[in-house]
Amino acid sequence: MCLIKLEPSMEFDAPEPLRSPGDVLLNDHLKARTMSIAWLARRTGISVSTLRQITRGERRINARFAMRLACVMDPTPAYWLVLQARYDLAILKSLRDARQHSR
């Protein structure tokens, strides 16, 4: 029994340019609410250095981080994970496209 229909060509057609989940976290959630990374670190138990890496796009948001962020902010864990998955897929697609064009 299949409860969810999976489409192999599932695309996310976003009207805005692709942004990393860390950029969304920093600009749409922290700066918009005048929260600091240090405040978020204290509330979530995620270290300041890890949060800085996330906001710079140097580190991915994993399930543990998504759960911790959701405990402090409005978006659900799924929101953060979908943002990360969408970003990861777009980066891989652009790498694949670049490789195919260079042949």
C-alpha positions as CSV (number, residue, x, y, z in Angstrom):
1,M,0.0,0.0,0.0
2,C,1.5,3.3,-1.1
3,L,0.3,6.3,1.0
4,I,2.5,8.9,-0.7
5,K,2.9,9.0,-4.5
6,L,6.5,9.8,-5.3
7,E,7.2,11.4,-8.6
8,P,10.7,10.8,-9.9
9,S,10.7,14.2,-11.7
10,M,9.5,16.2,-8.7
11,E,10.7,19.8,-9.1
12,F,10.5,22.8,-6.8
13,D,9.7,25.8,-8.9
14,A,10.5,28.7,-6.6
15,P,9.8,32.2,-7.8
16,E,12.8,33.5,-5.8
17,P,16.5,32.7,-6.3
18,L,17.8,29.7,-4.5
19,R,19.1,30.5,-1.0
20,S,20.8,28.3,1.5
21,P,18.9,27.3,4.6
22,G,21.5,29.2,6.7
23,D,20.7,32.3,4.7
24,V,17.0,31.8,5.4
25,L,17.7,31.2,9.1
26,L,19.9,34.3,9.4
27,N,17.9,36.8,7.3
28,D,14.3,35.7,7.5
29,H,14.3,34.5,11.1
30,L,17.1,35.9,13.2
31,K,17.6,39.4,11.7
32,A,13.8,39.8,11.1
33,R,13.2,39.2,14.8
34,T,16.3,41.0,16.0
35,M,17.6,37.7,17.5
36,S,21.3,37.0,17.8
37,I,23.1,33.8,17.0
38,A,24.3,33.7,20.6
39,W,20.7,33.9,21.8
40,L,19.7,31.1,19.4
41,A,22.6,29.0,20.6
42,R,21.6,29.4,24.2
43,R,18.0,28.4,23.4
44,T,18.7,25.5,21.1
45,G,21.9,24.0,22.6
46,I,23.5,24.3,19.2
47,S,26.9,25.9,19.6
48,V,27.6,29.4,18.3
49,S,30.3,28.1,16.0
50,T,28.0,25.5,14.5
51,L,25.2,28.1,14.0
52,R,27.7,30.5,12.3
53,Q,28.8,27.6,10.0
54,I,25.2,27.0,9.1
55,T,24.4,30.6,8.4
56,R,27.6,30.9,6.2
57,G,26.5,27.8,4.2
58,E,29.4,25.7,5.5
59,R,27.3,23.2,7.4
60,R,24.0,21.5,6.6
61,I,20.9,21.5,8.7
62,N,20.4,17.9,9.8
63,A,17.4,16.4,11.6
64,R,18.8,17.1,15.1
65,F,19.4,20.8,14.3
66,A,15.9,21.0,12.6
67,M,14.3,19.6,15.8
68,R,16.1,22.1,18.0
69,L,15.4,25.1,15.7
70,A,11.7,24.1,15.6
71,C,11.5,24.1,19.4
72,V,12.5,27.8,19.4
73,M,11.0,29.2,16.2
74,D,7.7,28.8,14.4
75,P,8.8,26.6,11.4
76,T,8.5,22.9,11.9
77,P,11.5,20.5,11.6
78,A,10.2,19.4,8.2
79,Y,10.4,23.1,7.0
80,W,14.2,23.1,7.8
81,L,14.8,19.7,6.3
82,V,12.9,20.5,3.1
83,L,14.8,23.8,2.7
84,Q,18.1,21.8,3.1
85,A,17.0,19.0,0.7
86,R,15.8,21.5,-1.9
87,Y,19.1,23.4,-1.6
88,D,21.2,20.2,-1.8
89,L,19.2,19.0,-4.9
90,A,19.6,22.3,-6.7
91,I,23.3,22.4,-6.1
92,L,23.7,18.8,-7.4
93,K,21.6,19.6,-10.4
94,S,23.7,22.6,-11.3
95,L,26.9,20.5,-10.9
96,R,25.4,17.8,-13.1
97,D,24.3,20.4,-15.7
98,A,27.7,22.1,-15.7
99,R,29.4,18.7,-16.2
100,Q,27.1,17.8,-19.1
101,H,27.7,21.2,-20.8
102,S,31.5,20.8,-20.5
103,R,31.5,17.5,-22.5
